[in-house]
Amino acid sequence: MRDFRADALSTFLHLRETYGDALRFRFLLHFHGHAFFHPDHVEHILVHNNRNYVKMRGPGNELLRPVVGNGLLTSDGDFWLRQRRLAQPAFHRRRIAAFSTTMTGAAGAMLDRWADRAGTGQPWDVAEEMRRLTLEIAGRTLFSVDLTGEAETIGDAFVTASQKVIDYSAIPYGSLFLRVPFMPGVRTLNRNVAALDSVVNGLIAERRQRRREGQGESADLLDMLMDARDEETGATMTDEQLRDEVMTLLLAGHETTALALSWTFYLLSQHPEVRERLEAEVDAVLGGRVPTMDDIHALAYTSQVIDEALRLYPPAYLLSRFVVENDVVDGYDIPAGSVLSLSPYVTHRHPEFWPEPERFDPDRFTPEQQAGRPRFAYFPFGGGPRQCIGNRFALTEAVLVLAMVTQRYRLDLVPGHPIALEPLITLRPKHGILVTSTGRS
Ligand code: HEM
């Protein structure tokens, strides 16, 4: 526990190197935890026997509950399936094509705002800028609202709440302590969750008001969630269910993509040869015009750069599950009632599938290279029925934004700026990513 608390990622890497692909550890004398790192193990757990590995009571998910409640990310069973089916159409390819103009519109406005500081040597945090951008895009596309005014509240509240949640994850029964309001830190957590709640509840109340007044339906995800009726009872979602789904989609839908882009800019600043190749592709494919969804296919290297950044810095670096019934994974007995973790961060560095795993090399994601690896050597979006609902949304957004930034600017890490990993709920750069920018003619 002490090692995990000090440096969870290195501890997992070290344990895999020392003990191999399957680990069992004991805590509090009789509780068992497992971690699996081999792609075949990951496939068994996420796909072949996924019903046996649920989110409820999975440690990470229990700890997320104060923030996202019983939304898509943390619920299970029939309830989850119903909500998933309900939300799925909002992520259809056609919808994402429509969203893509909102994405490029918001990115274009951001790039115009960057013009003043280009070439001045003034340092700024690209991680913060990416978070604002992806929050704006999530708000506009999913809920037809402008959340730019709330960016600070949401950002600060989410980071502080994540920190408290992670503090408690290192304590046995941590999720139970979270229910005790006078525990140290819990008050801070509750205050920050309340700040997030007020944004989300405001958004829901405003929509209810507009619908009552019969003002033009926006037919967005929020309307879909509000219109949904239970097949048997005909009941609509309660305010609490609605709050949980909106909070889930808002947080899951912006923070992760912002991190994917932020880590990409960091890596590019360290690999000028990759950046030049990327610039050449973007210039050749787009010739200075704004990209559309139809360009994504031709922006093959741009996509590979994002894929490789997601390999080295997967924003969702740890997935956790609760074991329902006894199972055997690759010859190892996995008892019912234990918990297990899968780590994209560790499997993405598995030397059997990734030679020189720490090297940043987007050519690992050419179609030929990909065909030579097992499916679950790479799973930044999870897999099986619980695969990320927003993966296509996220990749479209990331490729379009990366192409647009590359068209106009070069970002360089401020010399000496420390880059440290902070594995909270997502994998964040602890001190941000301070850069300076220069315009590209
Ligand atoms: C680069 C960006 C993203 C990454 C790396 C990412 C990663 C993931 C992963 C690994 C999971 C599965 C977790 C598990 O199995 O325990 C997941 C689930 C989920 N993600 Fe994402 N995600 C991203 C973007 C998005 C976006 C843009 C949205 C919404 C707009 C979104 C919404 C969700 C939801 C609702 C779930 C739960 C799905 C379910 O269980 O049915 N994510 N994500």
Boltz pocket constraint, residues with backbone or C-beta under 6 A from the ligand:
constraints:
  - pocket:
      binder: B
      contacts: [[A, 72], [A, 73], [A, 74], [A, 75], [A, 84], [A, 248], [A, 249], [A, 252], [A, 253], [A, 254], [A, 256], [A, 257], [A, 260], [A, 314], [A, 315], [A, 316], [A, 318], [A, 319], [A, 320], [A, 379], [A, 380], [A, 381], [A, 382], [A, 383], [A, 385], [A, 386], [A, 387], [A, 388], [A, 389], [A, 390], [A, 391], [A, 393], [A, 394]]
      max_distance: 6.0
